[in-house]
Amino acid sequence: MCNNDHIAIIDVLVPAYNAERTILEALTSIQTQTIADIRIIVVNDGSTDRTIDIVRSVAANDTRILVVDQPNGGIVAARNRLIDLSTAPYIAMHDADDISFPDRLDRQLSFLTSNPDCIAVSGNGWHIDDNGRRSGGHSTFGGDVRPDPWAMPAVEPYLPQTFVMMRRDAVIAIGGYRERTNAEDTDLYWRLLSIGRLHNLVDIIGEIRMGNSSASSAAAANGRISAISSQLAAISRQRSLEGKPDVSIPAPTYRKLNGASTISEMVTLLSAYLTRDETAYLQHSTAAKLLELASYRPYLLTIDDCSSIHAALAPVRKASSSRERMLLVYRQAHVLQKLLTNRRWKEARALHASPLVYTSLLPALASRQVKALMQRVRPDLGG
């Protein structure tokens, strides 16, 4: 049971789906915060494992916990339900598989109360695997977010979602989360920027579970949707800065993106709701974003992906800033090296990387293995 008569200073919002392995540790990290005046709201989003039983067991011994069980509706529906249930002036997100250090909420509340113009604050976390072991890496954000919605791809406003604390009235004012698959948080932050400042503490305030990597075709498709969703959110920000009406995409149209196999197909689905210039930007920036994602995520691009990236970026290379051109070279080099290492000759050829990209790979060519690989692939690439 939860004491609903008292309005806490912070509501911690936890969406949970099939999180039986991690939910107890996540909740414990919230229960042991140095700020006691909190409420913990958990929405079980139709889990098919023991998540709801574990949460109810914990809630039986902590009156600050409110548990809501609902049919599976996805992360956006779950987060919006949590916001609707909240009453505190500050709301703190917390994923069901991550861990907050004891002073996380205290640090963030202190920052927001000392900076009334700031409406959202997050912080950094150690990266941990599925078993809770630290990988040695951590996020390195710090300071006010300074995005650029017109860059290629857009420089997004980034706050680690699992550690973000926001003023509830600001989130309500912009309408909460929207369906932007894999980019619903970025879309929210773009819209929050219209009414206030966003900030990342340099402090490490918890642990972020990175999970298992996947190089499957499903992961690659997920990357395409992530890329176009994030760039569509940037177009919404462009319109906001220009005083134009926001982009409105019907839910059925947005769901059709899941069935598209290429960037061009996805852009065509959305083009009816965009201007000609916006459609062109979406085509180019989505290709650039997919290239960026593929440069550090484990999945491999398809031939269609590589062809789409080449076609979309070819006309903008000369017009891009020198910084953007160098980023393209850097990312193409990373992607090309992955393709060659995995013997994806056709995909590498479809990327049509420039000689400068191949030149950037020269340090790697010092190894015999890569030298032999290049001798094999050179005829296949037609070079």
Secondary structure by P-SEA (a helix, b strand, c coil): cccccccccbbbbbbbccccccaaaaaaaaaacccccbbbbbbccccccaaaaaaaaaaaacccbbbbbbccccaaaaaaaaaaaccccbbbbbccccccccaaaaaaaaaaaacccccbbbbbbbbbccccccccccccccccbbbbcccccccccccccccccccaaaaaaacccccccccaaaaaaaaaaacbbbbbbccccbbbbbccccccaaaaaaaaaaaaaaaaaaaaaaaaaaccccccccaaaaaaccccccaaaaaaaacccccaaaaaaaaaaaaaaaaaaaacccccccaaaaaaaaaaaccccccccaaaaaaaaaaaaaaaaaaaaacaaaaaaaacccaaaaaaaccccccaaaaaaaaaacccccc
